C-alpha cells in the first residue's frame, strides 16, 4: 500500500477541496481513498483552562430573570 500527502483548503462556498499529486504509475488504475475526519483537533493549541476568570466577575441576578416578551418573540422569529 502506498500513501500520499493530500493538501486541503476550504473554498469561498465552504466546500472542502482535496488535492494530491499521484505518480504516473497509478494512471488508469482504481485508487482507494480513506479519509479520516476529526471534529476536534487532537492537540488543541489554545485550550482555555477551567476557572480562567474565577473571582474576576460575578453574574448579576438579573441574568436569571425572565426576558421581556418582545425579546422572546425576536428569538422565536415572531417579529
BAFI-3210 file (N, C-alpha, C; in Angstrom, 3 decimals, decimal comma, padded with zeros to 6 digits):
// residues 79
n [1|2|3|4|5|6|7|8|9|10|11|12|13|14|15|16|17|18|19|20|21|22|23|24|25|26|27|28|29|30|31|32|33|34|35|36|37|38|39|40|41|42|43|44|45|46|47|48|49|50|51|52|53|54|55|56|57|58|59|60|61|62|63|64|65|66|67|68|69|70|71|72|73|74|75|76|77|78|79]
n.u [000,847|000,572|001,114|-000,023|000,418|-002,157|-003,349|-005,353|-008,089|-010,522|-012,982|-014,532|-017,246|-017,421|-016,747|-014,865|-011,858|-009,792|-006,523|-004,025|-000,883|-000,522|001,545|002,570|002,487|000,147|-001,753|-004,797|-005,694|-007,611|-008,076|-008,074|-009,425|-008,981|-010,422|-010,027|-011,884|-011,838|-013,634|-012,637|-009,446|-006,600|-004,690|-005,471|-004,475|-004,940|-006,354|-008,523|-008,083|-010,097|-011,948|-010,639|-011,247|-012,055|-013,380|-012,994|-015,216|-018,763|-021,828|-024,707|-027,810|-029,945|-029,510|-030,778|-033,429|-036,705|-036,890|-038,031|-041,196|-041,119|-038,451|-038,245|-039,992|-038,534|-036,325|-037,684|-038,427|-040,771|-041,109]
n.v [-001,178|002,191|005,482|008,853|012,359|014,629|017,820|020,345|022,656|025,119|026,344|029,444|028,888|027,253|024,632|021,724|021,147|018,715|017,874|016,122|014,956|012,302|009,522|008,674|005,960|005,111|005,824|005,411|003,395|001,861|003,657|003,560|005,516|006,583|008,562|010,378|012,143|014,584|016,071|017,671|019,014|016,905|017,837|020,544|023,891|026,370|025,868|026,796|027,084|025,637|027,751|030,117|032,884|033,059|034,650|037,172|038,378|038,685|037,005|038,801|038,892|039,597|038,313|035,879|036,453|036,522|037,130|040,090|040,067|040,966|040,544|037,760|037,016|037,880|036,135|033,803|034,211|035,586|038,249]
n.w [000,000|-000,849|000,382|000,180|000,345|001,030|000,107|001,494|001,340|002,201|000,213|-001,043|-000,899|001,246|000,819|001,174|-000,374|-001,770|-002,752|-004,599|-005,771|-007,764|-008,616|-011,984|-012,317|-011,243|-013,011|-014,751|-013,064|-010,444|-007,484|-004,062|-001,504|001,743|004,039|006,904|009,171|011,606|014,224|016,166|016,860|017,581|019,420|020,894|020,453|021,739|024,190|026,705|030,194|032,822|034,935|034,395|034,662|037,267|040,096|039,044|037,980|038,471|037,970|037,423|039,298|037,697|035,336|035,425|035,346|033,778|030,310|028,552|026,803|024,103|023,422|023,660|021,610|019,418|019,482|018,916|016,348|015,707|015,202]
ca.u [000,000|001,294|000,397|000,279|000,004|-003,218|-003,461|-006,770|-008,472|-011,962|-013,191|-015,437|-018,570|-017,327|-016,552|-013,505|-011,229|-008,597|-005,689|-002,831|-000,151|-000,321|002,550|002,037|002,304|-001,233|-002,665|-005,774|-005,909|-008,515|-007,379|-008,939|-009,093|-009,501|-010,384|-010,379|-012,309|-011,957|-014,375|-011,791|-008,044|-006,076|-003,992|-005,866|-003,375|-005,350|-007,379|-008,609|-008,242|-011,324|-011,783|-009,687|-011,614|-012,680|-013,190|-012,802|-016,517|-019,897|-023,031|-025,747|-029,065|-030,838|-029,243|-031,691|-034,809|-037,372|-036,715|-039,268|-041,917|-040,657|-037,148|-038,533|-040,587|-037,456|-035,586|-038,545|-038,684|-042,151|-041,160]
ca.v [000,000|003,445|006,613|010,112|013,537|015,445|019,197|020,676|024,031|025,353|027,428|030,524|028,327|026,387|023,250|021,224|020,671|017,909|017,730|015,306|014,577|010,859|009,147|008,163|004,509|004,851|006,289|004,429|002,327|002,214|004,128|003,588|006,650|006,542|009,930|010,447|013,499|014,791|017,297|018,463|018,645|016,024|018,650|021,943|024,797|027,443|025,385|027,647|026,306|025,826|028,720|031,123|034,210|032,888|035,757|038,441|038,978|037,967|037,029|039,508|038,162|039,924|037,363|034,751|036,929|036,260|038,185|040,746|039,338|041,360|039,893|036,351|036,890|038,040|034,877|032,776|034,570|036,059|039,664]
ca.w [000,000|-000,900|000,959|-000,466|001,114|000,448|000,557|001,588|001,585|002,177|-000,743|-000,639|-000,619|002,415|000,375|001,390|-001,608|-001,524|-003,938|-004,414|-006,976|-007,781|-009,614|-013,251|-012,225|-010,837|-014,056|-015,256|-012,088|-009,352|-006,294|-002,887|-000,652|003,105|004,557|008,318|009,508|013,042|014,525|017,060|016,705|018,629|020,416|020,741|020,772|022,645|025,107|027,883|031,426|033,596|036,005|033,953|035,179|038,574|041,030|038,352|037,700|039,059|037,139|038,174|039,474|036,590|034,261|035,566|035,245|032,510|029,309|028,113|025,763|022,770|023,190|023,448|020,265|018,451|019,453|018,319|014,955|015,550|014,809]
c.u [000,890|000,455|000,880|-000,262|-001,074|-003,076|-004,937|-006,942|-009,987|-012,180|-014,226|-016,848|-018,565|-017,143|-015,089|-012,985|-009,948|-007,839|-004,486|-002,188|000,115|000,717|001,894|001,808|000,882|-002,242|-003,529|-005,931|-006,926|-007,688|-008,389|-008,461|-009,761|-009,326|-010,872|-010,696|-012,475|-012,699|-013,581|-010,335|-007,567|-005,433|-004,376|-004,769|-003,764|-006,468|-007,359|-008,809|-009,566|-011,033|-010,835|-009,974|-012,286|-012,327|-013,021|-014,109|-017,591|-021,084|-024,127|-027,028|-030,031|-030,639|-030,273|-033,159|-035,372|-037,170|-038,047|-039,888|-041,423|-039,303|-037,372|-039,099|-039,505|-036,636|-036,368|-038,905|-040,088|-042,212|-040,320]
c.v [001,237|004,528|007,888|011,250|014,292|016,866|019,543|022,169|024,104|026,547|028,431|030,030|027,392|024,922|022,871|020,635|019,920|017,762|016,866|015,063|013,076|010,519|008,566|006,658|004,153|005,314|005,131|003,225|002,806|002,600|004,200|004,698|006,460|007,938|009,921|011,902|013,585|016,094|018,211|018,053|017,767|016,812|020,114|022,879|025,791|027,005|026,233|026,798|026,615|026,799|029,855|032,498|034,140|034,061|037,108|039,108|038,112|038,081|037,707|038,675|038,422|038,972|036,233|035,168|036,622|037,437|038,832|040,002|039,683|040,728|038,406|036,125|037,021|036,751|033,772|033,085|035,072|037,521|039,910]
c.w [000,000|-000,243|000,280|000,381|000,346|000,957|000,558|001,789|001,548|001,268|-000,231|-000,325|000,585|002,059|000,568|000,083|-001,243|-002,830|-003,603|-005,765|-006,897|-008,851|-010,866|-013,214|-011,809|-011,881|-014,544|-014,343|-011,054|-008,138|-005,162|-001,978|000,699|003,681|005,995|008,642|011,010|013,287|015,442|016,836|017,855|019,758|020,257|021,242|021,861|023,588|026,372|029,140|032,121|034,730|035,668|034,559|036,554|039,490|040,368|037,947|038,354|038,112|037,941|038,250|038,321|035,400|034,256|035,482|033,864|031,569|028,966|026,929|024,359|022,425|022,908|022,046|019,189|018,342|018,777|016,875|014,696|015,143|013,577]
res [x|x|x|x|x|x|x|x|x|x|x|x|x|x|x|x|x|x|x|x|x|x|x|x|x|x|x|x|x|x|x|x|x|x|x|x|x|x|x|x|x|x|x|x|x|x|x|x|x|x|x|x|x|x|x|x|x|x|x|x|x|x|x|x|x|x|x|x|x|x|x|x|x|x|x|x|x|x|x]
***
